[in-house]
Each structure stands twice: as structure tokens, then as C-alpha cells.
Amino acid sequence: MPKSPEGGGLNSPPQKTESDASAEWNRWKTVIREKPQDTPHALREGVRLGVPDSEIKRIAQEEFEKHLGSGWISLAYKILKEAGLGTPAERLTLGERVYQEHMDNANPMGAAGIARELWGEDSPQYVATQVAERRYEEAPEADQEITEPLMSLARDATFDDLFAAWHEMIAEEGQHIDIEEDMKDAFGAPLTAQVMSFLDGKDRSLGGRRVLDFFAEHGVDEDQLGAVVGIEFRKPKRARPRKKQG
């Protein structure tokens, strides 16, 4: 009878070799490049695969600086925590910024998680999120009503899709439609400036990013976006299977 491999029976799954782990880590590094919102999870997988701590820290630091510089502070904060970068004071300072961004963007639920983590549920910051949530729930229905959408996009639409729909709508209306002030009131000036710069054709760096993913990263959900910007999101159509010939 053949001997079972060391550390398991005949039916045990094969142990990962060093080359297997290296290949898997390379796949996770691709995820970091192509789906940056999954960076914290990818870093955890790197630790599980035995990637040297120095490499984990190096990649985390690079991604942290990149996203902090671009204004994606919620992701920068998650990377900071996941990799244990910075001092406790630095993590607190950035966490405070993320909390305030959520509050400014009328996303008290997102802010509540940060407040609970940083200060606890007895803190004034956490209580403020609960007050804001109740205020929204108790607001007259008319204040929350979504108006007739200006545009219709697939749920997986990118900013390039939004750009095309936006300018097609302007051409049909025969005039520019001003959404900038409403966006500033709802989402804050920095986020509004970034989006309007793209729509005006000045900065096309957002082109391949998914619209819903981008706004979610800044604490703005689909309903808020639809109400303020006038976008109706629809599920992507499934391709129909082709009939077999003959």
C-alpha cells in the first residue's frame, strides 16, 4: 500500500508549493492594480500566503500614499489599518477625516461605523450619526423624493459611459443642465470638482472607473446619487444564448 503524503491522508488536498504561493500572490497584486477597493483583502491574503512583511508593508505604503493623494481617503484609511502603518495618532487623524466625509455626504450609517471604532457608542460623534439618521428617516417624503431621471445607465457603467450619456442629454435638451450646486450641497466641493472636471472634459482620469463604485467609496449610495444627479441605474442585460444550428 502506498504511503500517504506527510501531514495528511491519501485524500488530503495537495500542499501549496512556494511557486504556487508566488503565483497566487501575483494574482492578488493584479487585483490591487485593477480593483483597488479590494486592496485590504489582498494584503490579508498576502500575509496568509507567507509574503514577507517587508513586501506587504512596501505595497501597502505605496497604495496608501497613492489613494490619499487622490482624495480616496476612505480606502487609504482601510489600508493604513490593515497594514498597521503609521502611529495611532496618525490613524486617528485620518479616521476623523473619513468620519467627517461620511457626515458631509449625508451618509450617517457609514460615519457610524467609524465613530464606533474610534470613539465608541457613547461618544458625541456616534450619537451625532444616530441623530442624523433619525432626521433623514423622519424627513417629509417630498424631501426624499427622486425626481424624473435625466439619464439611464447600467449599474456597471463607467465614467466614460456617464460622459457619453451626459453630453447626449445636453445635445437633446439644447442647453447645459446645472447640477453642480446641488452636488456641492449634497456631496461637498472636492468630490463635486473632481466629477465636474471629468464631465467638462478637463480631466479624463476617471474614465474607466465604475460610477457606483467611485461614489460608494466616497460614502454616496445609489439612491443619493440618483436623487441629486438624476441618474437611473438599471441592471445590465444578459446576453441571450444563441440557438444551435440544425
C-alpha positions in Angstrom: 0.0 0.0 0.0 1.4 3.4 -0.9 2.3 5.7 1.9 0.2 8.8 2.3 1.9 12.2 1.9 3.3 13.6 5.1 0.8 15.7 7.0 -2.4 14.1 5.5 -4.1 11.0 4.2 -4.4 9.9 0.6 -7.4 12.2 0.1 -5.7 15.3 1.6 -5.5 18.3 -0.6 -2.0 18.9 -2.1 0.1 21.3 -0.1 0.9 24.7 -1.8 4.4 24.9 -3.1 6.4 28.1 -2.9 5.8 28.6 -6.7 2.0 28.1 -6.1 2.0 30.8 -3.4 4.1 33.1 -5.6 1.7 32.7 -8.5 -1.3 33.3 -6.2 0.3 36.4 -4.7 1.0 37.8 -8.2 -2.7 37.3 -8.9 -3.6 39.3 -5.8 -1.2 42.1 -6.9 -3.1 42.3 -10.2 -6.3 42.7 -8.1 -4.7 45.6 -6.2 -3.9 47.3 -9.6 -7.3 46.6 -11.2 -9.7 46.7 -8.3 -8.1 49.0 -5.7 -11.1 48.8 -3.4 -10.0 45.2 -2.7 -6.5 46.1 -1.6 -7.1 45.5 2.2 -8.3 42.0 1.4 -5.4 41.4 -1.0 -3.0 42.4 1.7 -4.6 39.9 4.1 -4.2 37.2 1.5 -0.6 38.1 1.1 0.0 37.6 4.8 -1.8 34.2 4.6 0.4 33.1 1.7 3.6 33.9 3.7 4.6 37.0 1.8 7.5 38.8 3.6 6.3 41.5 5.9 8.6 44.0 4.2 6.9 43.5 0.9 3.4 43.7 2.4 4.4 47.0 4.1 6.0 48.4 0.9 3.0 47.7 -1.3 0.6 49.0 1.4 2.6 52.2 1.8 2.6 52.8 -2.0 -1.1 52.2 -2.2 -1.8 54.3 0.9 0.1 57.3 -0.5 -1.5 57.0 -4.0 -5.1 56.9 -2.7 -4.5 59.5 0.0 -3.1 61.8 -2.7 -6.0 61.2 -5.0 -8.6 62.0 -2.2 -9.8 58.4 -1.8 -9.3 58.8 2.0 -11.7 56.0 3.0 -9.6 53.4 1.1 -6.4 55.0 2.4 -7.7 54.6 5.9 -8.6 51.0 5.4 -5.1 50.2 4.0 -3.5 52.1 6.9 -5.4 50.0 9.4 -4.9 46.7 7.6 -1.1 47.0 7.3 -0.6 48.7 10.7 1.0 51.7 9.0 1.6 55.0 10.9 1.2 55.8 14.5 -2.1 55.5 16.5 -2.4 59.3 16.4 -2.0 59.3 12.6 -4.6 56.6 12.2 -7.0 58.6 14.4 -6.4 61.8 12.4 -7.2 60.1 9.1 -10.2 58.2 10.7 -11.6 61.6 11.8 -11.4 62.8 8.2 -13.2 59.7 6.9 -15.9 60.2 9.5 -16.4 63.8 8.6 -16.5 63.0 4.9 -19.3 60.5 5.5 -21.2 63.1 7.6 -20.7 65.8 4.9 -22.0 63.4 2.3 -25.2 62.7 4.2 -24.1 59.1 4.9 -24.5 58.8 8.7 -24.5 55.0 8.5 -21.0 55.0 7.1 -19.9 57.5 9.7 -21.4 55.4 12.5 -19.0 52.5 11.8 -16.0 54.8 12.0 -17.3 56.6 15.1 -17.9 53.2 16.9 -14.4 52.1 16.0 -12.6 55.3 17.0 -14.6 56.6 20.0 -17.2 54.1 21.0 -21.0 54.2 21.0 -21.2 56.6 24.0 -19.2 59.2 22.1 -20.7 62.5 20.9 -19.5 61.6 17.4 -21.5 58.3 17.4 -24.6 60.0 18.9 -24.4 62.6 16.1 -24.7 59.8 13.5 -27.8 58.4 15.1 -29.4 61.9 15.3 -28.6 62.4 11.6 -30.1 59.0 10.6 -33.3 59.7 12.5 -33.6 63.2 11.0 -33.4 61.6 7.5 -35.9 58.9 8.3 -38.3 61.5 9.8 -38.0 64.0 6.9 -41.1 64.6 4.8 -41.4 62.2 1.9 -41.2 65.1 -0.5 -37.7 65.9 0.7 -36.5 62.4 -0.2 -38.4 62.0 -3.5 -36.3 61.2 -6.5 -37.3 63.3 -9.5 -37.6 62.1 -13.1 -34.2 60.8 -14.0 -32.1 62.8 -16.5 -30.1 59.8 -17.6 -30.3 56.0 -17.6 -27.1 54.0 -17.1 -26.3 50.3 -16.4 -25.3 49.5 -12.9 -21.8 48.6 -14.1 -21.5 51.8 -16.1 -18.1 53.6 -16.1 -17.4 57.3 -16.1 -16.8 57.1 -19.9 -20.4 55.8 -20.2 -21.6 58.7 -18.0 -19.7 61.2 -20.1 -21.4 59.9 -23.3 -24.8 60.0 -21.7 -24.3 63.4 -20.1 -23.3 65.1 -23.4 -26.0 63.2 -25.4 -28.6 64.6 -22.9 -27.2 68.1 -23.2 -27.4 67.8 -27.0 -31.1 66.7 -26.8 -32.0 69.4 -24.3 -30.3 72.1 -26.3 -28.8 73.7 -23.1 -26.5 72.9 -20.3 -28.1 71.5 -17.2 -26.6 72.8 -13.9 -26.2 70.1 -11.3 -23.0 71.5 -9.7 -24.6 73.4 -6.9 -26.9 70.5 -5.9 -23.8 68.2 -5.9 -21.8 70.6 -3.7 -24.7 70.8 -1.2 -25.0 67.0 -1.1 -21.5 65.7 -1.7 -19.2 68.5 -0.8 -17.0 70.8 -3.0 -13.9 68.5 -3.5 -15.9 65.5 -4.8 -18.0 67.7 -7.0 -15.0 69.4 -8.5 -13.5 66.1 -9.4 -16.6 64.9 -11.2 -17.4 68.1 -12.9 -13.8 68.4 -14.2 -14.3 65.0 -15.8 -17.7 65.9 -17.3 -16.3 69.1 -18.7 -13.5 67.1 -20.4 -10.7 68.7 -18.4 -9.6 65.6 -16.5 -10.4 62.2 -18.0 -8.6 60.1 -15.4 -11.9 58.7 -14.0 -12.8 57.2 -17.4 -12.6 53.5 -16.7 -13.8 53.7 -13.1 -17.3 52.4 -12.4 -19.6 55.2 -11.4 -21.4 53.4 -8.5 -18.1 52.1 -7.1 -16.5 55.5 -7.2 -19.3 57.2 -5.3 -19.7 54.4 -2.8 -16.0 54.9 -1.9 -16.9 58.5 -1.0 -19.9 57.4 1.1 -22.6 58.2 -1.6 -25.1 55.4 -2.3 -27.1 54.8 -5.4 -30.3 56.5 -4.1 -28.5 59.6 -3.1 -26.7 59.8 -6.5 -29.9 59.3 -8.4 -31.8 61.9 -6.4 -29.0 64.6 -6.8 -27.6 63.9 -10.2 -30.7 62.4 -11.8 -29.3 59.1 -12.9 -31.4 56.0 -13.0 -29.4 52.8 -12.8 -30.6 49.6 -14.4 -29.3 46.1 -14.3 -27.1 45.1 -17.2 -28.9 43.0 -19.8 -27.9 39.3 -20.0 -26.9 38.1 -23.4 -29.4 35.6 -24.8 -27.9 32.2 -25.6 -27.6 31.5 -29.3 -29.7 28.8 -30.8 -27.9 25.8 -32.0 -27.9 25.4 -35.8 -29.5 22.4 -37.3 
